[in-house]
Each structure stands twice: as C-alpha cells, then as structure tokens.
Amino acid sequence: MTVDPDLAITTAATADADAVAATLAAAFTDDPVFGWLMPRDATRPAALRRFFTIEAAAIVLPHGQSRVARTTAGIVGVALVLPAGAWRASLPVLARHSAGFLRAFGFRTPQAFAINNAMERHHPREPHYYLPYIGVQPDAHNRGIGTALLAPVLARADDEGLPTYLEASNPDCARLYRRLGFRSLRTLRPAGSPPIDLMRRAAPLTG
C-alpha cells in the first residue's frame, strides 16, 4: 500500500460541509447498514448526501476536530471527530433537522431511530474522542488514506490520555481499526440490522 505523495491531511472547516457530505455519501453507498436502511439503489446516493450534510454541517464540523484528506482532485477522505463530552447531539439540533432526517430515511425512519437509540444506550460515558463516520472515496481505496486520516486524531487522543470510540458497520473497516489498536466491545443488530461493531481504542498507559 502506497500513500499518495500529494495527500494532505487538514482540519475540516464548516465551509467544507458540502464536499465532506459528498465524500461520505460515496464512501457509504455500499455500506451494509446504510444499504439496509436505504434499500433503493437509485435514491440512496441522494439520501446519503442529505443525511451527511446534516451530520457534518449541523452536528460535527462546528467542533473543529474533524479531518479531511485532500489531493489535487479535492477531498477524497473524511474522518468526522467529536471531542470529549460532545458525542450526543443536542435535542434542539435534532428537532431542527428532524424533517431532513425523515426525508433521508423515508419509510425506514423507525429502523434508523432504533439503530441510533441502541448505539446511544451502549455509548461509553467516560471522556473520549468519538469518530461517528470515517470514509474514503471508493476510487481512492488501498492508498493508506484511512490510516493517514486517523493518525493525527489518535495522536491527539493519546497526548490527552483519552480513549477513542467508534461504531464499525463494515467488516473491512473494522479490520483496519483493529490494526490501529481498536478492540471490539460488542456487536449490535438493532431491529434486525446488519451487525454494528462497537469498538474502543484505549488510552496509553502512563507512569
């Protein structure tokens, strides 16, 4: 695996929201869980973009912790990151965007809420960095971009002595996370969904 010499990992700005949403929509088009929630191939790309626009612009990017991978072609990878204490979106934000979530998931909205509720029940309450979504453009796979995106995030968590947490909905991604030190806590299948692997990377031992 060769890292693109033109690759640059930078902090995502709120102005990047559209490009971030487009990149994540492309990355998650064949994701097992999103494919189950959005079963219509023809409408899934637009629905994913609608969903990730809300997640990026309204919930995650304002915290200033997310990373994007840029090449001369533009943004090819994204790691959405939430700092300690910010993993749960506020009720006013969720209420303001409820119509958008409904448009994204349509008749599968009850299943989407079941997944969200199950993940919230099992989400760690200890201080931690949370990575809700990590994705790379399909035509940029196998170039070390996922590892490069996560390196500064994990380094910062280590410097602050904090664990890192995520949910893996794709077995291929889960294998990458294990190589980076994440360990599986449990597997969820809310409402009969494909498996979702809850994963935690411990803070380094000190002293």
C-alpha positions, 0 to 999 in steps of 0.5 A: 500500500502506497500513500499518495505523495500529494495527500494532505491531511487538514482540519475540516472547516464548516465551509467544507460541509458540502464536499465532506457530505459528498465524500461520505455519501460515496464512501457509504453507498455500499455500506451494509447498514446504510444499504439496509436502511436505504434499500433503493439503489437509485435514491440512496446516493441522494439520501446519503448526501442529505443525511451527511450534510446534516451530520457534518454541517449541523452536528460535527464540523462546528467542533473543529476536530474533524479531518479531511484528506485532500489531493489535487482532485479535492477531498477524497477522505473524511474522518468526522471527530467529536471531542470529549463530552460532545458525542450526543447531539443536542435535542434542539439540533435534532428537532431542527433537522428532524424533517431532513432526517425523515426525508433521508430515511423515508419509510425506514425512519423507525429502523434508523431511530432504533439503530441510533437509540441502541448505539446511544444506550451502549455509548461509553460515558467516560471522556473520549474522542468519538469518530461517528463516520470515517470514509474514503472515496471508493476510487481512492481505496488501498492508498493508506488514506484511512490510516493517514486520516486517523493518525493525527486524531489518535495522536491527539487522543493519546497526548490527552490520555483519552480513549477513542470510540467508534461504531464499525458497520463494515467488516473491512473497516473494522479490520483496519481499526483493529490494526490501529489498536481498536478492540471490539466491545460488542456487536449490535443488530438493532431491529434486525440490522446488519451487525454494528461493531462497537469498538474502543481504542484505549488510552496509553498507559502512563507512569 
